[in-house]
Amino acid sequence: MNSELRNKIKFLNQDYLRTITSILCQNGLKEDFCIDYFMNGLHIFQHNSSSLRDAINFLSSYGFRDDLILKMLINFPELLEGKKENIIKTINILRLKFDFKDFMIPSVIVDTPELIDLKAEDLELRFSNLLKYFKKNHIRSLTRSCPQILFDDWESIVEKIDYILFEMNFDQKQIVQAELFRHSLMHIKFRHLLLIRSGVWQKPGKQSKGISDQPSLKKILCCSEYEFALLSGLSVREIKAFEQIVKVESDLRNKMAMDNEDIQDEEQENNV
């Protein structure tokens, strides 16, 4: 036991400490997990052992195990106060709307605790919007791999989807495989544009040059910089130089767009 932990718990009732440790270990938590809990979850000692046992039983009933129980107790201290409504709400929506299997739910909630704070109507609206583009099983897969699609700005999500569907002509299956929403729109556009200019990427209907088939979306977006250099037939140095050019072009376009908006605003003010 390190000195920091010793200083934290030396004033605690030792019988109570043994009881808490016993409860955690009885529920499959290893000793090192218990120590981590004592380091990060000292709010536990503001509650009696029955509150802890009740919270663990609640989490276990929803499929949480081992270190996931520990992380939930640390992330959501309100569980020890018996406040479970938001967690139950999120679990039920993931089950009923997103068609999550029970074993899928714990890791998503632990990895993305922000989900608990989302209103039920916001989650349901996001699901309805995603259904306009994806099948239910695709939505489930995307939510597991990229849970940020549940609370990221909807316009930015649509912008990525439209670019992949209409500019790159990939389908929804490729979007899921590439875990699209882990990548920025700039990253997507840059790699696509570089492949076009290097001759690797061919628009549909044109005779292919350089390679017989288009690379998959996953191969384009998820590979390392070195692997992308091999794919594009360029050196890493050339890619970095091209990236700077694209950034300058993008900044210039944004500035021109802002200038045009300012001009339009001035014209509207003058016409008033």
N, C-alpha and C positions, 0 to 999 in steps of 0.2 A: 504494500500500500504506500503510495507516494505521500510526501509531506503535506501537499496541498489538500489532498483528500482527508488526511488525518486531522488537519486543523479544522476542516469543515465539520467533521462528525464527532470530534472528541467531546463536545458538550451535549451530544444527543443521548437520550436514554438508551443504554446498551441492550436492554431486553427488547425494546421496540425495534432497534436496528436489526437485531437477530430475526425478529418476526418478519420484518420487511424483506430481508435477504432470503429467508426461507420461502416466502410467498413467491418471490421472483424466480427462484431456482426450481420450485415445484412446478412452475409453468413453462419449463423448458429453457429458461434463460441461463446461459453459461455465466460463470463467475465474472469473467472480464466484462460481459454486458452489464452485470449488476454494478460493477465499479464505475463504468461509464455513466450509468444512470445516476449514481450518487453524485458524480461530478457535475452532471448537466441538469439533473432533475430534482434538486433539493426541495422543490415545492411539495414533494411527496410527504415530507415530514410535518406539513401543516395539516395533514389528514390522518385519520385513524386507519388501522390495518384493514378493517372491513371495507372502507372506501376503495382501497387499492385492490382488494380481492374482487369486489364488485366490478370495477373497471376492467380488470383482466378477464373476468368471465364474460363480460359484454364483448370485448374485442375477440376473444376466442370463439364466441358463437358466430362471428362474422368471418372467420377464417384467418384471423391474424395469428401469427406464430412467432415465437422466439424473439429475434431482434426487432421485428416489425412491431410487436407489442411495446417493446421498450421505446422505440422511436415515437409511437403514437402517444405514449404517456408523457414524453418530453415535449412534443410539439403541441399537444392539446391537454394542458393541465386541468382544463375545465371538466375533463372526464372524471377526475377524482372528486368533483363536486356534483356528480350525477347528471351533468349537462351533456346529453347525447343526441339531442334532436337534430342538429345540423349534420352530424355524421350519418345518422340513420337516413336523413333526407337524401344526402348525396349517394349513399349506397343504393337506395331504392331506385333513384333515377338511372344510375349506371346499370342496374339490373334490368329494369323494365324498358327504358328508352334505348340505351346503348347496347343492350343484349349481352352484357358482361356475364361471364361465368363467375361463380363465387371465388374461385382461386385467383382470378385476375384482379379483383378489386383491391386487396390490401396494398400491394406494391404501388399501384397508381396513386392511391390516397397518401401513402407515406412519402412518395417521391414528389408529389404535387399538393402540398397541404393547402394551397390557395383554393383548391376546389371546394373545400368545406365552407368557405366564405361566400361562394357564389349563390345567388338567389335561385330557387327552383325554376322560376319562370325564365331566367336568363339561360340556364342550362338547357331547358326544353326548347327555347327559341334557337339557340345555337345548333341543337340537334336537327331541328326542322330546316334550318338554312343549309346545313351540311348535306341533308338528304336531297337537295337540289342538284348536287354534284356527284354524290357517292352512294353506293349501296350500303346497307346496314353493316355488313361484315367489314367493308372498307373503313367505315367510320370507327368501328370498334378497334380495328388494327391501328388506325392513325391515332386514336385517343391513347392507346397503350404506349405507342412509340413517341408520340409528340403531343402530350396532353395540353400544351400551350394553345392548341387549336380551339380549346374550350373558352379561353378568355383573351386571346390576342385580338387586336382590332380586326373587325370583320372585313373591312375594305382591303386591308393589306393581305389577308388570306385569299380573298377573291382575286386580287391582282396576281398572286403567285399561281393560282389554279388556272386562270385564263392564259397566262403566259405559257405554261406547260402544255395546255390543251390546244391552243390556237397558234402559237408561235413555234413550238417544238413538235407538235403533233403526237405527243405521248398520251396514253390513256390513263385512266384512274388506277389501274393495277400497277403501272410503273411509278405513279405518284406515291402509292403505299410502300412499295419496295424501296424507294429512295428516301423514305422518311422526309418528304419534301419540306415540311414546316420547321425542320431543324436548321434550314439554310435561309440566309437572307436573300431578298430579291436581287440585290447587287451581285452576290456570289453566283446566282443562277444565270443572270444575264451575261455576266462577264465570261463565264466558261462557255456558254453557248456562242457568244459573239466571237470568241477566240477560235473556236472550232470551225466556225464559218469562214473566218478570214484565213485560217491555215489550210483550208480545203478539205478538212476531215469531215465536216458536216455538210451534207447535201440536202437541199430542200426536196420534198417528195415530188416525183415526176421527172427529176433530172438524173442523168446518168451518173452513177457513183464514181468518185475519184478517190484514190488513196486507200480506202477500205471497202470491203464488199457490203457491209451492213452498218447501219448507224449504231454507235455505242449506246448501251442502255442508259436511262436517266440516272440510275444508281451509280453506274461506272463514271458518269460525267461529274456528278455532284459530290460523291462520297469518297473519292480517291484522294490520296495525299498530293501535295504539290509536285513531288517528284514523279508520281504515277501519272498525274495529269500531263506533265511535260512529255512523257513517253507516248501518251495517247494522242497528243496534239502534234507530235513530231517537232516540237520546239524545245529549246533549253529553258531551264528555270530562270536564267537571266533574261531571256527574251520575253518570257511570260510576265515577269515583274515589270519590265519596261512597258509592255503592252497594257498592263494593269494601270500604270500611271497615266497613259494616254486616254484610256477609257474613263478614268476618274476626272481628268481635265474636261473631256467632252461632256460628261454627265453634269459637272459643276456649271459649265457654260450653258447647257440647255436649261438647267434649273434657274440660272440667273436671268436668261432671256424670258422664261415663263413668268418669273416674278416681275420683271420690267413691264411685260405686256399687261399683267394684272394691275400694276400701278397706273399705267396709261389709261386702261379702261375705267378705273376708279375715278381718275381725274376728269375724264370725259363725262361720266355720269354726274359728278358734282357740278360741272359747268353747265350741264343741261337742266339742272334742278332750278 
